[in-house]
Amino acid sequence: MQGEAEATPLQVKLNGLAELIVYVGSIAGGLLFLALLIRFFVELRTIPDRTPDEKGQEFIKALIISVVLIVAAVPEGLPLAVTLALAFATNRMTRQNLLVRVLGSCETMANATVVCTDKTGTLTQNVMTVVAGSLGVKGKFVRELSDNAERTNAGESDNARDDFSFDMSEFNQVASPELQTLLNEAICICSTAFEDKNEKGELEFVGSKTETALLRFAKDLNWADYKKVREGAEIVQMIPFSSELKAMGVVVKVGNKYRLYAKGASEILTKNCSSHVVVNHKRSGDELGAVEFTEDTRENIARTIIFYANQSLRTLAMCYRDFESWPPKGIDTSSEEVPFERIAKDLTLISVAGIEDPLRAGVREAVQQCHRAGVAIKMCTGDNVLTARSIANQCGIFTAGGIVMEGPVFRKLSQADRNEIVPRLQILARSSPEDKKLLVKTLKDQGEVVGVTGDGTNDGPALKLANVGFSMGIT
């Protein structure tokens, strides 16, 4: 990034205009001086009685007229007019929360033919959020179902014909109060995340991104506050998350019984479940019921988890199990803690949640506007191909005939191959800062006016090299 900044397209145009004016003005001045010099020599013979002083004055006058023409051709007011116009544009952009560091970028951004955009924090919110999931086995919920209908696999096979889809905003209408309480306790008690004020004085959840996503999910549904739920719970044993278990749990006393809440990798916990909660599209009764897993329902939930994984969603399962006593009968333990492996059996599945970093509001519309204006959009991200393609599909960047490539492959291409691929390249995944810079350089060499958007230091080199760089003031 410490390299010399290149001239902006506007500067190149103005320099070209200045050179043209000087060139044309000099030719015009030279021709005029030649014409005046010919007239001067003709008058030397036709008006012979002039003094040498008068003849010298006539020659000087011809020279001055020619020089004045050249000077008059130089547009002295052009730099001032351009600067004032850009200053007015900068002022207008400031009112739209756009801080312009380079005046020329106001003109350059309107001429961009390609925009290379980062994903995380630019196209997406950089806040992990529950966007889809399964309540029990049959109920499939999706955030903004009308815009994300492809996020549900309800009814995709014969053994899933009883499945139904509903918008996440209708969660409280589908789930009974008992089921809402059960899921809320599983989320709030079986968690180490908490809420605190950020630098702006606003409350936000602090902790692992998956746990904060679930707490935010419960808060958005207006369930009981996580603090009250935790304070009201009589915790008997905590089982912290470990990479070996790929799960965490907590045992609480509920009346005369003891209940284990478990949360973790869905493909592991669901295999330890022997039953699942019952949920109907039109809620009948508010009782909390559970039924045994069958071959069909087990295949259903396994297929659902794979379906979410193919869309690059991180899935978490929430389960519970009740015990008559603690430690449970038949489990002898010499220590105070009961091993998780001994009790994480015959669980009842409550829900599977699919988590991702969702799109920012208005991204789809912005991409459509760019395409209508003839501006190509290319996504450059450090994420894997599946995640990048999923987000690109959602916002309309990835289209038929487009190319997806990983950074390590892209940087090893020959210059000829790179020049051939870049026009159709739409997603550059697993890309390093140097890969993004190489893409921008290739596009500029092909005569494109390149804009780059990014919000992190890894976007710095590409932002600097681009004709116009948009630094997102987020992080």
C-alpha positions as CSV (number, residue, x, y, z in Angstrom):
1,M,0.0,0.0,0.0
2,Q,3.0,2.3,0.3
3,G,3.4,2.4,-3.5
4,E,2.9,5.5,-5.5
5,A,-0.8,6.3,-6.2
6,E,-1.7,6.3,-9.9
7,A,-3.4,9.2,-11.6
8,T,-7.2,9.0,-11.5
9,P,-9.0,8.7,-14.8
10,L,-10.2,12.3,-14.5
11,Q,-6.6,13.5,-14.0
12,V,-5.6,11.4,-17.1
13,K,-8.4,13.1,-19.1
14,L,-7.5,16.6,-17.9
15,N,-3.8,16.0,-18.6
16,G,-4.7,14.7,-22.1
17,L,-6.9,17.8,-22.7
18,A,-4.2,20.1,-21.5
19,E,-1.7,18.5,-23.8
20,L,-4.1,18.7,-26.7
21,I,-4.8,22.4,-26.1
22,V,-1.0,23.2,-25.9
23,Y,-0.4,21.2,-29.1
24,V,-3.2,22.8,-31.1
25,G,-2.5,26.3,-29.6
26,S,1.2,26.0,-30.4
27,I,0.4,25.0,-34.0
28,A,-2.2,27.8,-34.4
29,G,0.3,30.3,-32.8
30,G,3.0,29.1,-35.1
31,L,0.8,29.4,-38.2
32,L,-0.3,32.9,-37.2
33,F,3.3,34.0,-36.6
34,L,4.3,32.6,-40.0
35,A,1.4,34.4,-41.7
36,L,2.3,37.7,-39.9
37,L,6.0,37.2,-40.8
38,I,5.1,36.8,-44.5
39,R,3.0,39.9,-44.4
40,F,5.9,41.7,-42.6
41,F,8.4,40.7,-45.4
42,V,5.9,41.8,-48.1
43,E,5.4,45.2,-46.4
44,L,9.2,45.7,-46.3
45,R,9.1,46.0,-50.1
46,T,5.8,47.7,-50.5
47,I,6.5,50.4,-47.8
48,P,10.2,51.1,-48.2
49,D,10.2,54.5,-46.4
50,R,9.8,53.0,-42.8
51,T,12.5,53.5,-40.2
52,P,14.4,50.5,-38.8
53,D,12.7,51.2,-35.4
54,E,9.2,51.0,-37.0
55,K,10.2,47.7,-38.7
56,G,11.4,46.3,-35.4
57,Q,8.2,47.3,-33.7
58,E,6.1,45.5,-36.4
59,F,8.1,42.3,-36.0
60,I,7.8,42.4,-32.2
61,K,4.0,43.0,-32.6
62,A,3.7,39.9,-34.8
63,L,5.5,37.9,-32.2
64,I,3.4,39.2,-29.3
65,I,0.1,38.5,-31.2
66,S,1.2,34.9,-31.8
67,V,2.3,34.3,-28.2
68,V,-1.0,35.9,-26.9
69,L,-3.0,33.4,-29.0
70,I,-1.1,30.5,-27.5
71,V,-1.6,31.9,-23.9
72,A,-5.3,32.6,-24.6
73,A,-5.8,28.9,-25.7
74,V,-4.8,27.7,-22.2
75,P,-8.0,27.3,-20.1
76,E,-6.9,29.0,-16.9
77,G,-10.3,28.6,-15.3
78,L,-10.7,24.9,-16.0
79,P,-8.8,23.6,-12.9
80,L,-10.8,26.0,-10.8
81,A,-14.1,25.0,-12.4
82,V,-13.4,21.2,-12.1
83,T,-12.3,21.6,-8.4
84,L,-15.4,23.6,-7.5
85,A,-17.7,21.1,-9.3
86,L,-16.0,18.2,-7.4
87,A,-16.1,20.1,-4.1
88,F,-19.9,20.6,-4.5
89,A,-20.2,16.8,-5.3
90,T,-18.1,16.0,-2.2
91,N,-20.4,18.2,-0.1
92,R,-23.5,16.4,-1.4
93,M,-21.9,13.0,-0.8
94,T,-21.0,14.0,2.8
95,R,-24.7,14.4,3.5
96,Q,-25.2,10.8,2.5
97,N,-22.5,9.6,5.0
98,L,-19.8,9.4,2.3
99,L,-16.4,10.8,3.2
100,V,-14.4,11.6,0.1
101,R,-10.7,11.6,0.5
102,V,-9.7,12.0,-3.2
103,L,-11.8,14.7,-5.1
104,G,-11.3,12.9,-8.4
105,S,-13.1,9.8,-7.1
106,C,-16.4,11.7,-7.4
107,E,-16.1,11.6,-11.2
108,T,-14.4,8.2,-11.3
109,M,-17.1,6.3,-9.4
110,A,-19.7,7.3,-12.1
111,N,-17.5,5.7,-14.8
112,A,-16.8,2.4,-13.0
113,T,-17.4,-0.6,-15.3
114,V,-16.4,-3.3,-12.8
115,V,-16.9,-3.4,-9.0
116,C,-14.9,-6.0,-7.0
117,T,-16.6,-6.4,-3.6
118,D,-15.6,-8.1,-0.4
119,K,-18.2,-10.3,1.3
120,T,-18.0,-10.2,5.0
121,G,-19.1,-6.9,6.4
122,T,-19.7,-5.4,3.0
123,L,-22.4,-7.6,1.4
124,T,-23.2,-9.3,4.7
125,Q,-23.8,-7.8,8.2
126,N,-20.8,-9.6,9.9
127,V,-23.2,-10.7,12.6
128,M,-24.0,-14.4,12.8
129,T,-27.8,-14.9,12.7
130,V,-30.2,-17.8,12.8
131,V,-31.7,-17.7,9.3
132,A,-33.4,-21.2,9.0
133,G,-34.0,-24.3,11.0
134,S,-36.2,-27.2,12.0
135,L,-38.6,-27.1,14.9
136,G,-38.9,-30.8,15.9
137,V,-38.7,-32.6,12.6
138,K,-41.7,-31.5,10.6
139,G,-41.7,-27.7,11.1
140,K,-39.2,-25.9,8.9
141,F,-38.7,-22.1,9.6
142,V,-37.0,-19.6,7.4
143,R,-36.1,-16.0,8.0
144,E,-38.0,-13.8,5.5
145,L,-39.5,-16.9,3.9
146,S,-41.0,-14.9,0.9
147,D,-37.5,-13.9,-0.2
148,N,-35.7,-17.1,0.8
149,A,-38.1,-19.9,-0.2
150,E,-35.2,-22.0,-1.4
151,R,-34.0,-22.2,2.2
152,T,-36.6,-24.8,3.0
153,N,-36.6,-28.5,2.0
154,A,-40.1,-29.2,3.4
155,G,-42.0,-31.8,1.4
156,E,-39.0,-32.6,-0.9
157,S,-39.5,-36.3,-0.6
158,D,-42.2,-38.8,0.2
159,N,-41.3,-39.2,3.9
160,A,-41.3,-35.4,4.2
161,R,-44.7,-34.8,2.7
162,D,-46.1,-33.9,6.2
163,D,-43.4,-31.2,6.6
164,F,-44.5,-27.5,6.5
165,S,-42.7,-24.2,6.2
166,F,-43.3,-21.0,8.1
167,D,-41.7,-17.6,8.4
168,M,-39.6,-17.1,11.5
169,S,-41.8,-14.2,12.5
170,E,-44.6,-16.8,13.0
171,F,-42.6,-18.9,15.4
172,N,-44.7,-18.0,18.4
173,Q,-47.9,-18.9,16.5
174,V,-46.6,-22.3,15.6
175,A,-44.8,-23.3,18.8
176,S,-46.8,-23.8,22.0
177,P,-45.9,-21.7,25.1
178,E,-44.4,-24.8,26.7
179,L,-42.2,-25.5,23.7
180,Q,-41.2,-21.8,23.5
181,T,-40.1,-22.0,27.2
182,L,-38.2,-25.2,26.7
183,L,-36.3,-23.9,23.7
184,N,-35.6,-20.6,25.4
185,E,-34.1,-22.4,28.5
186,A,-32.0,-24.6,26.2
187,I,-30.6,-21.5,24.5
188,C,-30.2,-19.2,27.6
189,I,-29.0,-21.6,30.3
190,C,-26.8,-23.8,28.1
191,S,-24.7,-20.8,27.1
192,T,-21.8,-18.7,28.3
193,A,-22.5,-15.6,26.1
194,F,-23.8,-12.4,27.8
195,E,-25.1,-9.0,26.9
196,D,-22.9,-5.9,27.5
197,K,-22.6,-2.3,26.3
198,N,-20.3,-1.6,23.3
199,E,-18.2,1.6,22.7
200,K,-21.3,3.4,21.5
201,G,-23.2,2.6,24.7
202,E,-25.5,0.1,22.9
203,L,-26.3,-3.3,24.3
204,E,-24.9,-6.3,22.3
205,F,-24.3,-9.9,22.9
206,V,-20.7,-10.9,23.7
207,G,-19.3,-14.5,23.2
208,S,-19.0,-17.1,20.5
209,K,-20.8,-16.1,17.3
210,T,-23.0,-19.2,17.4
211,E,-24.1,-18.6,21.0
212,T,-24.8,-14.9,20.4
213,A,-26.8,-15.8,17.3
214,L,-29.1,-18.0,19.3
215,L,-29.5,-15.5,22.1
216,R,-30.3,-12.8,19.6
217,F,-32.9,-15.2,18.0
218,A,-34.6,-15.7,21.4
219,K,-34.6,-11.9,22.0
220,D,-36.1,-11.1,18.6
221,L,-39.0,-13.5,19.4
222,N,-39.6,-11.6,22.7
223,W,-39.0,-14.6,24.9
224,A,-38.1,-14.3,28.6
225,D,-34.9,-12.3,29.2
226,Y,-31.8,-14.6,29.3
227,K,-30.7,-13.1,32.6
228,K,-33.9,-13.9,34.4
229,V,-33.9,-17.4,32.9
230,R,-30.4,-18.1,34.1
231,E,-30.9,-16.6,37.5
232,G,-34.1,-18.6,37.9
233,A,-32.4,-21.9,37.0
234,E,-31.1,-24.2,39.7
235,I,-27.9,-25.5,38.0
236,V,-26.7,-28.9,39.2
237,Q,-23.8,-29.5,36.7
238,M,-22.2,-27.5,33.9
239,I,-20.6,-29.4,31.0
240,P,-18.5,-26.9,29.1
241,F,-18.0,-27.1,25.3
242,S,-15.1,-29.1,24.1
243,S,-13.8,-29.9,20.6
244,E,-13.8,-33.6,21.5
245,L,-17.5,-33.7,22.4
246,K,-18.5,-31.0,19.9
247,A,-21.2,-30.2,22.3
248,M,-22.0,-28.6,25.7
249,G,-24.6,-29.2,28.3
250,V,-26.1,-28.1,31.6
251,V,-28.2,-30.0,34.2
252,V,-30.9,-28.1,36.1
253,K,-33.4,-29.1,38.7
254,V,-37.0,-28.8,37.5
255,G,-39.4,-29.5,40.3
256,N,-38.7,-33.0,41.6
257,K,-36.8,-33.9,38.4
258,Y,-33.5,-33.1,36.8
259,R,-33.2,-32.0,33.2
260,L,-30.2,-32.1,30.9
261,Y,-30.1,-29.4,28.1
262,A,-27.5,-30.2,25.4
263,K,-26.4,-28.0,22.5
264,G,-23.8,-28.8,19.8
265,A,-23.0,-30.2,16.4
266,S,-26.3,-31.3,14.9
267,E,-24.9,-34.4,13.0
268,I,-23.6,-35.7,16.4
269,L,-26.4,-34.9,18.8
270,T,-29.3,-36.0,16.5
271,K,-27.7,-39.5,16.4
272,N,-28.0,-39.5,20.2
273,C,-31.7,-38.6,20.1
274,S,-34.4,-41.3,20.4
275,S,-37.4,-38.9,20.2
276,H,-38.4,-35.4,19.0
277,V,-40.9,-32.8,20.0
278,V,-44.2,-32.7,18.2
279,V,-45.2,-29.5,16.3
280,N,-48.2,-28.9,14.0
281,H,-48.8,-26.1,11.6
282,K,-52.1,-25.2,13.3
283,R,-51.3,-25.6,16.9
284,S,-53.8,-27.8,18.7
285,G,-53.4,-27.6,22.5
286,D,-50.5,-26.2,24.4
287,E,-49.1,-29.4,25.8
288,L,-45.5,-30.4,25.3
289,G,-45.4,-33.8,23.5
290,A,-42.7,-36.0,22.1
291,V,-42.7,-39.0,19.8
292,E,-40.1,-41.7,19.0
293,F,-37.9,-41.3,16.0
294,T,-38.8,-43.5,13.1
295,E,-36.7,-44.5,10.1
296,D,-38.4,-41.8,8.0
297,T,-38.1,-39.0,10.5
298,R,-34.5,-39.8,11.2
299,E,-33.8,-39.7,7.5
300,N,-35.8,-36.5,7.3
301,I,-33.7,-34.7,9.9
302,A,-30.4,-36.1,8.5
303,R,-31.3,-34.8,5.0
304,T,-32.3,-31.4,6.5
305,I,-28.9,-31.0,8.1
306,I,-27.1,-31.9,4.8
307,F,-29.5,-29.5,3.0
308,Y,-28.4,-26.6,5.3
309,A,-24.7,-27.6,5.1
310,N,-24.9,-27.4,1.3
311,Q,-26.1,-23.8,1.7
312,S,-23.1,-23.1,4.0
313,L,-25.2,-22.8,7.1
314,R,-23.6,-23.8,10.4
315,T,-26.1,-26.1,12.2
316,L,-26.6,-26.5,15.9
317,A,-29.0,-29.0,17.6
318,M,-30.7,-28.3,20.9
319,C,-31.9,-31.3,22.9
320,Y,-33.1,-32.3,26.4
321,R,-33.5,-35.3,28.6
322,D,-35.3,-35.7,32.0
323,F,-33.9,-37.7,34.9
324,E,-35.8,-38.9,38.1
325,S,-32.7,-38.4,40.3
326,W,-29.1,-37.0,40.2
327,P,-26.7,-38.7,39.6
328,P,-29.0,-40.9,37.4
329,K,-29.6,-44.4,38.5
330,G,-27.2,-47.0,37.1
331,I,-24.4,-44.4,36.7
332,D,-21.7,-44.8,39.3
333,T,-19.3,-41.9,39.4
334,S,-16.4,-41.5,41.8
335,S,-16.2,-37.8,41.0
336,E,-18.7,-35.1,41.5
337,E,-19.2,-34.6,37.8
338,V,-21.2,-37.1,35.7
339,P,-19.4,-37.7,32.3
340,F,-21.4,-36.2,29.4
341,E,-21.0,-39.4,27.3
342,R,-22.9,-41.3,29.9
343,I,-26.0,-39.1,29.9
344,A,-26.1,-37.8,26.3
345,K,-28.2,-40.7,25.2
346,D,-32.0,-41.1,24.5
347,L,-32.2,-37.3,24.1
348,T,-35.3,-35.5,22.8
349,L,-34.6,-33.2,19.8
350,I,-36.1,-29.7,20.2
351,S,-34.7,-27.9,17.3
352,V,-32.0,-27.6,14.7
353,A,-30.9,-24.0,13.9
354,G,-29.1,-23.0,10.7
355,I,-26.8,-20.0,11.3
356,E,-25.0,-17.7,8.8
357,D,-23.9,-14.1,8.3
358,P,-27.0,-12.7,6.5
359,L,-27.1,-10.1,3.6
360,R,-27.3,-6.4,4.3
361,A,-30.6,-4.8,3.6
362,G,-30.8,-3.5,0.0
363,V,-27.9,-5.6,-1.4
364,R,-30.0,-7.5,-3.9
365,E,-31.5,-4.2,-5.3
366,A,-28.0,-2.6,-5.4
367,V,-26.6,-5.5,-7.5
368,Q,-29.6,-5.4,-9.8
369,Q,-29.1,-1.6,-10.3
370,C,-25.4,-2.2,-11.2
371,H,-26.3,-4.9,-13.7
372,R,-28.9,-2.7,-15.3
373,A,-26.3,0.1,-15.6
374,G,-23.8,-2.3,-17.3
375,V,-21.5,-2.6,-14.3
376,A,-20.1,-6.1,-13.6
377,I,-19.9,-7.3,-10.0
378,K,-17.1,-9.7,-8.8
379,M,-17.0,-11.1,-5.3
380,C,-13.6,-11.5,-3.6
381,T,-13.7,-13.3,-0.3
382,G,-11.5,-15.3,2.0
383,D,-14.4,-17.8,2.7
384,N,-14.7,-21.2,1.1
385,V,-16.3,-21.8,-2.3
386,L,-19.6,-23.1,-0.9
387,T,-20.2,-20.1,1.4
388,A,-19.2,-17.6,-1.3
389,R,-21.4,-19.2,-3.9
390,S,-24.4,-19.3,-1.5
391,I,-24.1,-15.6,-0.7
392,A,-23.5,-14.7,-4.4
393,N,-26.6,-16.6,-5.4
394,Q,-28.7,-14.8,-2.8
395,C,-27.6,-11.3,-3.9
396,G,-27.7,-12.1,-7.6
397,I,-23.9,-11.8,-8.3
398,F,-23.5,-15.4,-9.5
399,T,-25.3,-15.9,-12.9
400,A,-25.4,-18.5,-15.6
401,G,-22.0,-18.9,-17.3
402,G,-20.1,-17.3,-14.5
403,I,-16.8,-18.7,-13.2
404,V,-16.0,-19.6,-9.5
405,M,-12.3,-19.9,-8.7
406,E,-10.1,-20.2,-5.6
407,G,-7.3,-17.7,-5.0
408,P,-4.4,-20.3,-5.0
409,V,-5.6,-21.5,-8.5
410,F,-6.1,-18.0,-9.8
411,R,-2.6,-16.7,-8.8
412,K,-0.9,-19.7,-10.6
413,L,-2.6,-19.0,-13.9
414,S,-0.5,-17.7,-16.8
415,Q,-1.1,-14.1,-17.9
416,A,-2.9,-15.3,-21.1
417,D,-5.2,-17.7,-19.2
418,R,-5.9,-15.0,-16.6
419,N,-6.9,-12.5,-19.3
420,E,-9.2,-15.0,-20.8
421,I,-10.9,-16.0,-17.5
422,V,-11.2,-12.7,-15.7
423,P,-14.1,-11.2,-17.8
424,R,-16.3,-14.2,-16.8
425,L,-14.9,-14.6,-13.3
426,Q,-17.7,-13.8,-10.7
427,I,-16.5,-15.3,-7.5
428,L,-12.9,-15.4,-6.2
429,A,-12.9,-17.6,-3.0
430,R,-10.1,-18.3,-0.6
431,S,-8.4,-15.2,-1.9
432,S,-5.5,-13.4,-0.2
433,P,-5.0,-9.6,-0.3
434,E,-2.5,-10.3,-3.1
435,D,-5.1,-12.2,-5.1
436,K,-7.5,-9.4,-4.9
437,K,-4.8,-6.9,-6.0
438,L,-3.9,-9.2,-8.9
439,L,-7.5,-9.3,-10.1
440,V,-7.8,-5.5,-10.0
441,K,-4.5,-5.1,-11.9
442,T,-5.7,-7.6,-14.6
443,L,-9.0,-5.7,-15.0
444,K,-7.2,-2.4,-15.3
445,D,-4.9,-3.8,-17.9
446,Q,-7.9,-4.8,-19.9
447,G,-9.1,-1.2,-19.9
448,E,-11.8,-1.5,-17.2
449,V,-12.5,1.3,-14.7
450,V,-12.4,-0.7,-11.5
451,G,-14.1,0.1,-8.2
452,V,-13.3,-1.9,-5.0
453,T,-15.4,-2.1,-1.8
454,G,-14.0,-3.5,1.4
455,D,-14.1,-3.1,5.2
456,G,-10.9,-4.8,6.4
457,T,-7.2,-4.4,6.2
458,N,-7.0,-7.4,3.8
459,D,-8.8,-5.2,1.3
460,G,-6.2,-2.4,1.6
461,P,-3.9,-3.2,-1.4
462,A,-6.9,-3.7,-3.8
463,L,-8.5,-0.5,-2.5
464,K,-5.3,1.4,-3.2
465,L,-4.7,0.0,-6.6
466,A,-8.3,0.4,-7.9
467,N,-9.4,3.5,-9.8
468,V,-11.8,4.2,-7.0
469,G,-11.8,2.5,-3.6
470,F,-14.9,2.4,-1.3
471,S,-13.8,1.8,2.3
472,M,-16.8,0.7,4.3
473,G,-16.8,2.4,7.6
474,I,-18.0,-0.6,9.6
475,T,-15.1,-2.2,11.4
